[in-house]
């Protein structure tokens, strides 16, 4: 008797030849141990190596270039080189994936609450004086409570940069990337969806206190306090953003 789960499984769409060749080129780059900036073989050698037509090779290289994995230079010393996908480009591509999906503030903070306390605990006692000073410098951008909604927005964006920069300092690059991506999504929501209201001095004070307490815990190497402080900060931030999202909806309905 046939397995019903197999019968329900949708057939995998067949990938085009240029897409398959692009994947094969990526595999070959890894096998050869090439790094960003290393030169790739010329077109004739790629045609011979992969046994494909000139048109297929060129289309495969265009696909890799669009993904940021290949860079092409013209003129003397030109050619094709292994590229490096920047965090900004990766963020943009991943944001496009989520663009038509209903990602809510609660979804974002569910991820932040799970990840950021662990990042903070892992960094306790491991940050250099320069790194701690950089975080404290960011905090000076909201040293005083906002006097207007526009200033409130700018301060919120700066506070998100605090979290993104903290994520850069961790050794787990995957963890750091996801935390930074969450901060970028919230920054975009703040800017484009006007997720800010009139200044709230009480929330400003609590948020800044959390960050000051976090830095203190990081300095003295107290992982437990760093974890607990970050979790409290995330829970408060989620409530704030949910309230602001509700305000935006009320304004939208009123208009």
N, C-alpha and C positions, 0 to 999 in steps of 0.2 A: 504493500500500500504506500502510495506517495506521501511524502512528508508535507502536510498542509502549509507549513511555514515556507517551504521552498516554492510551492505553487503561488503563494501570495507575493513573493519577492519580485519587485519590478526589475526588468532587465536593465543592466548597466548600459548607459548610452555609449556608443562606440566613439572613441576620440579620433579626431582627424589626424592625418599623417604628420602635419607640422607640429601638432601638440605632442604626439608621441616622440618625435625627433627632439623637441625641446626638452622633454623629460630625460631622454637618453643623453643629451649633452650635459644636463645638470648632473646626472649620475657619473658621467665621465670626469667632469671637473672635480667631483668629490673623490673619485678613485685615484685621480692623479695628484691629489693633495694641493690643488691650486688655491690661491688666496686672492682677496680683492686687490686689483692692480696688476695681476699676472696676465700676460698676453695669451690669447687663445690662438689656435692654429688658423691659418688662412682658409678662405672659402674652398679652395681646391682640395686641401687636406681634409676638411670636414665632409666634403662630398665623397671622397674616397673612403674615409673611416666609417661613415654611417650608410654608405651605399644608397644615397638619395640624390634626387635631381637638384640642380642649382636653385630652382624656384622653391622647393620644399625646405632646403637649408636656409635660404634667405627669410622665408616666412617664420621658420622656427627661431631664427636669431632675432627677428622683429618681436616675436612674442616674449622672448627672454629680456629684450631691451625694455619693453613696456612694463615688465615686472621689476625692473631695476637690477636684474641679475647680470646684465651685460651692458657694457659701455662701449660706444664706438667713437673713435677719434679720427679725424681727417688730417691730411698734411703729412709732413715728414715725421716718421716715428708713429704714424697712425695705425689703426687696426681695431680689432675687437679685444676687449679686456674683461676680466671678471669684475663685476660690479659689487657694490655693497648696499643692501637695502637699509636706508636710514630708518630710525624709529618714527620720524614724521611720516614717511611714505607708508610704512607698515600700519600706522594708526589710520591713515587715510583709507587704505584698502580695507582694513577691518571695519572701519566706520561705514563704508559703503555696503558691506555685508549686512550690517544691522539697520541700514537706513529704512527699509520697508518692514522691519519687524517691530512689534509693539514692546519696546524695552521701556520699563517704567523706572521711576525714581527708586521704588522699593527693590526692583531687580538689581539696580546698580549698588545700592547699599547692602543688600544681602551679600554681594561679592566683597565689598569693601570691609564689612564687619568680619567676614571670615579670614581675609588676607592681611589687612593692615596691622592688626594687633600682633600677628606672628612676625611680620617684618620688623616692627618696633622692638619686640623681645629679642630678635636675633641680632639687632644692631647695638644693644645695650653694652656699653663699655668698649665698643669697637670703632667708634668714629674718631677721626683725628680732630685736633683743635681747629684746623681750617674748615673742615666739614661742619662742625658745630657752629662756627662763626658764620658760615654761609646761611645756615638755617635761621640763626638769630637776626641776620641782616634782612632776610625776607620778612621776618616779623615786624621790623621797623616800618614796613609799608602800611601796617594797620596798628601802629602804636597808639593812636587816638581813635575814638569812636567816629564813625562816619557822620557827616553833617547833611548828607543828601542821599537819595536813592542811587544816583549815579556813582557816588563815592562808595556806597555800600557794595555795588556791583564790582568796582575795581578792587576793593578790599577782599571780596570773596574770591575773585580770580587769583589774587596774590596768595591767599591762604591755601588754595588748591595747588599752587606752584610749590608751596612748602612740602606738601605730600608727594608731589611728583619728584621733587629733588631728593627727598628722603629715600624714595624707591630706587634712585640711581646709586645710592651708596651700598645697597645690599649685594652680597655675593651671588645670590640666586637670581640670575638675569631673567628667568621666566617669570618668577614672582614679581620682580621689579617692573617688568614690562606690563603685566596685567594691571598692577596698581596705577602705573603711570597712564595707561589707557583709560581707566575709570576716571581719573582726574581730568583727562582731556575731554571726555564725554560731558562731564559736569561743567567744565569751562564753556564748552560750546552751548550747552543748554542755558547757562547763565547769560551768555551774550545774546544768543539768537532768540530765545524764548522769554527773555526778560524775567528770569526766575530770581527776582529780588524785589523787596518791598521797601517801605520807609525804614530808616535806620532803627535797629533794635539794640540799644546799648547793653541790655542784660545779656543777650545772646552773644554780642561781641565780647563782653567781659568773660563769659564762661568759655567761649571758644579759645580766646587768647590764653586764658589761664590753663586750659588743657595742654596747649602747645608748650607753654613755659614749663609746666610740670613734666611733660614728656622729655624735653631737653634736659631737665635736671636729672631725670631717671636714666637717660642715656649717658650722661656724664659720669654718674656714680656707678654705672654698670648694673643697675637693678632691673633685670629682665621682667620680673613679675609686675613691678610698678609700671614699666613701660607698656607692657601688654594691657594692663587694666586701664591705664590712662587713655591709650589709643582706643580701646573699645568704648569707653564712656564718651569719648569725643565723637566717634562714629555714630553712636546711638543718638546723641544730641543733634549731630549734623543731619541725620536722616529725618528726624522730626522737623527740623527747620526747613529742609528742602521740600518735604511733603506739604507743609503749611504754605510755602511760597508757591508751589505748583497749584494748590487750591486757589490762591489769590489770583494767579494768572487766569485760571478758568473762569473765576467770577468776573474779571475784567472783560474777558472775551465774550461772555454771555451778555454783559451789560452793554457792550458795544454793538 
